[in-house]
Amino acid sequence: MWRLCSFLLLATLSACTIQSSLSNRYLSAEKLWTEKNYAAAVLEFDRIVKESPNTSLGLQSLWRASMTRTLFLNQQEDALKGLLSFIERASSSELVPQVQREIGDIYFSKLNQYSKAIEYYQKLLTAKKFSDEDRAQTTCTVSSRSWPRKRPRSAKPRDGQPRRRGATRRPRRNSLPPRESWRRSARSWGA
């Protein structure tokens, strides 16, 4: 009995030290992040993910590392891998709709892959965990994005010749018609 109690006590203490070690590592990663040392912070977050991938701290570290990669380090492909891994590991998390939106935003604004962005935005809109207010906001956000437009009017023509000034303007109309037309209109009114 004594051995069993000591074993349980030892197991509990070792679990607490592992958890406190991870929390200390997470706090140091956060400190690096606030000091704008993003590359070192991502390395610390990645170490936490490797040590405990499916714990809440591991998932939170995966989220922070992925968002730091996309926002500050311009590592879009690595950020996408991390976010997709987050969705696989935490499919029941409340953050999944936000992660899907971030994936859509990366595809849309950073990688210009519009069809993949639409795919993730559609997944986001059909999610059951998505509130109506957030759904309306996402729909407005997606519809107000600037899609690729035609060539601007002020651009040079395709044959390489510069446009002449005023060549595309409509002819200016006089605000008042010529005198002759005034006379005609006055006669037609019976004046």
N, C-alpha and C positions, 0 to 999 in steps of 0.2 A: 504494500500500500504506500509505504514511504517513497519507494522508487517511482511509483506512478505519479504521485503528487510532485515530486521533484522534477520529473520529466515534463509534466504539464507546465510547471512554473518556468522551466528553462525554455520550453517552446514558446510560451507567451512572451517572455522577455526578449527572445531573439526576434520574434515577429515585430515587437515594438521597436527594437533598434533598427530593423530593416526599414520599417515605415518612417521612423524619424530621420534615418539617413536619406531616404527619398525626399522627405519634406525639406530637409536642409539643402539638398541638391536643387530642388525646385525653387526654393527661396534664393539661392545663389544665381540660378538662371534668370529669375525675375529681376534681381539686382543688376545683372549684366545688361538685361534688356532696357532697364530704366536709365542706365548709363550710356545707352545707344551703342553698345558693343553687341550688335545683332548676331554676327557670325558665331561668337563665343556662346551667346545665349542659346542659339539653335543647337550647337554641339551638346550643351548641357541638357536641353530638352530631349534630344535624341538618346542620350545615355539613359535618361529616366524611362523612355519608351522601351529601350532594349531590356532593361532590368525588370520592368513590370508593365508589359504591354496592355493588359486588360483591366488594370485597376483604374479607379477614377482619376488618380494622379497621372497615370500613364496616358490616359485618353486626353486629359487636359493638356499635358505636355505635347502630345501629338498635334492637337489643335493649335497651340501657341506657336510651335515650330513651323507648321504649315502656313499660318497667317503671316508670320515674320518673313518667311521666304518669299511670299508673293508681294507683300507690301514694301519691304525694305531691301531685300537682297536680289530682287528680280530673278528669282529661280522658279519660274512658273511650272515647269515640268515636275520638279521635286515637290512643289507645293500641291500639285494635283495628285501625285502619288500618295502623299500624306493624307489629304482630305478624303480620297477614295478609300484608303485604309481605315480612316476614322469611321466612315459609313459602314464598312464591313464589320468592324469590331463592335460598334455601338449602334446597331440598327434600331434599337428601341429608345435611344437617347432623345431628349427634347431638342438637342442641337442639330439633329439631322436636317431639318428644313433650312436652317441657316447655313449649314455646310453645303447643301445642294445649291443654294443661292450663290455662295461664294464660288463654287465650281463654275456655275453659269457665268458669273461676272468675269472670272479669269478667262474662260473660253471666249467671251464676247469682247471685252475691252483690252485684254493683254495679248491674246493669241489670234484674234480676229477669225475664229472658227465659229461662225454664226450658227451652223446647223447643230453642232454639239451644244452650244449655249442654249438654243431653243429646247433641245432634248432635256437638259437639266432644269430649265425653267418650267417645262411642262410637268416633269416629275414633282417639282416643288408645288405647283398649283393643284395637283391631284392628291397630294399627301393629306391624310386624315388629321394629322396633328397641326395643320396649318390654320390659324385663326382667319376669320373673314376679313378683319382689318389688315392683317399682313398680306392676305391674298390680293386685296384691292391695291395695296401699296406696290406689290410686286408687279401686278398687271400694269399699273400706271408707269412704273419704272421701265419695264420692258418695252412698252409701247412708245415711251418718250425718248428712247435711245436713238442716237443719230445713226441711221443705216448709211451705207456708202451712197453718195449722191452723184449726180451727173457732174460733168466738168463745169467749173464756174464760168459765168458769162464773160468775165474779164480775162479769161485765159486766152492764150494765143490759139489761133485755128490750127488744125492738125497739119496743114501743109507747111507750117513753119513761118508763114508770113505774119507779121504783127498786124493787129487790127487797126484800122484807121479810126481816129477819134470820131465818135458820133456815128459810125457806120451801122450800129445796131439800134440806134434810136429811131423812134417813130418821127415822122415829119411833124413839126409843130403846127398846131391848129390855132388860128386866131380866135380870140375870145369873142370878137364881134365879127359878123359876116361882112363881106364887102357891101358898099353902098347900093349896088344894083340889087342885091338880094333883099336888102331892107325895103327897097321900093316895091319889089314884087310881093313881099309878105304884107306890106301895108295895103297894097291894092287888093290882095285876096281877102283882107279883113274888112274891106269896104271903107277905108279911110280916104 
